Amino acid sequence: MCVAGTTERGHGAAISDADGRDGAALSAHGAQRRALLKTGAAVAAGGALAALGPPLPALGSTGRPSGRVVDLTHRLVKGFATFLGDDDAINDEVSFDFDPAGFFAKTWTVFEHVGTHIDAPGHFSPGAMLVDDIPADQLIAPLVVIDIKRKVADDPNATVDPEDLLAYERRYGRIPKRALVAMNSGWSDLVDDNEEFRGGTGFPDLNFPGFSPDATAWLVRHRNPVGIAVDTMSLDPGNSADFAVHTTFLATNRYGVENVANLDRVRPRGARVFIGAIPWEDGSGGPCRVIAFR
């Protein structure tokens, strides 16, 4: 999540290349290149590939080889829904291609708070840790999944409350210390429709679930988590006007993870999670790969 005034660095020029091709041409070019790669790479590489042996098998559609790993990350695509309603926060440009450069590479312009991403404490709290300050051992944690889908059916701005945390503990046991506590609202199912996923056109017209300040205060006081996660685009519910969870929870030097996916594929208790945050210099957060495993 981000608020007005923080988006300037996240927008780049329209897709183009040195020859002046527009985005549609580049997209077609990219599709053609991928088709050629799929059909012709083995022939072109011939002896070298044979020497290396057979390729590794692709992961299944669930991303869970042997049923032990779950990818909690949405594919980061151009046009991914953003908090302010501006869905042009990602741009890419083909910088080098196989002909004539001999290799393929892109230049990306990406807003820090888009897709599945981490909010560093310093995103809302001056002087708190930025993304490159977060110790690596805080990015691997027990994963706790709090299901509030029944509440969301009655109220799109429903929140995880202390009562939900206590109900979880009565059923599954005490929330472990240094856990990542994740809200499973079912909202990630809407990710392919930007307006549905935002629950509106963009801030302040937003409606989706989040944590309540009382719940995060209870967690900090009693369970000492490393962070919280949501399957929506903000730690606070969509109708929040003061971003109380961001301002109070992040101020304790804990982080948040937004836009997580596939929480229905993880048990409520017993998994661990890895947050693959990029430690770029003085970053307020950034897109990351989030993986649960047992």
HELIX and SHEET records of a PDB file:
HELIX    1   1 GLU A    8  GLY A   10  5                                   3    
HELIX    2   2 GLY A   23  LEU A   52  1                                  30    
HELIX    3   3 PRO A   65  GLY A   67  5                                   3    
HELIX    4   4 PRO A  121  HIS A  123  5                                   3    
HELIX    5   5 VAL A  131  ASP A  133  5                                   3    
HELIX    6   6 ALA A  136  GLN A  138  5                                   3    
HELIX    7   7 LYS A  149  ASP A  154  1                                   6    
HELIX    8   8 PRO A  162  TYR A  172  1                                  11    
HELIX    9   9 TRP A  187  LEU A  190  5                                   4    
HELIX   10  10 ASN A  194  ARG A  198  1                                   5    
HELIX   11  11 PRO A  213  HIS A  222  1                                  10    
HELIX   12  12 ALA A  244  PHE A  249  1                                   6    
HELIX   13  13 LEU A  250  THR A  252  5                                   3    
HELIX   14  14 LEU A  263  ARG A  265  5                                   3    
SHEET    1   A 9 VAL A  69  ASP A  71  0                                        
SHEET    2   A 9 ARG A 289  PHE A 293 -1                                        
SHEET    3   A 9 ALA A 271  GLY A 276 -1                                        
SHEET    4   A 9 ILE A 140  ASP A 147 -1                                        
SHEET    5   A 9 LEU A 180  ASN A 184  1                                        
SHEET    6   A 9 GLY A 227  VAL A 230  1                                        
SHEET    7   A 9 TYR A 255  GLU A 258  1                                        
SHEET    8   A 9 HIS A 117  ASP A 119 -1                                        
SHEET    9   A 9 GLY A 285  PRO A 287 -1                                        
SHEET    1   B 2 ILE A  90  PHE A  96  0                                        
SHEET    2   B 2 ALA A 105  VAL A 110 -1                                        
SHEET    1   C 2 THR A 159  VAL A 160  0                                        
SHEET    2   C 2 GLY A 210  PHE A 211  1                                        
END                                                                             
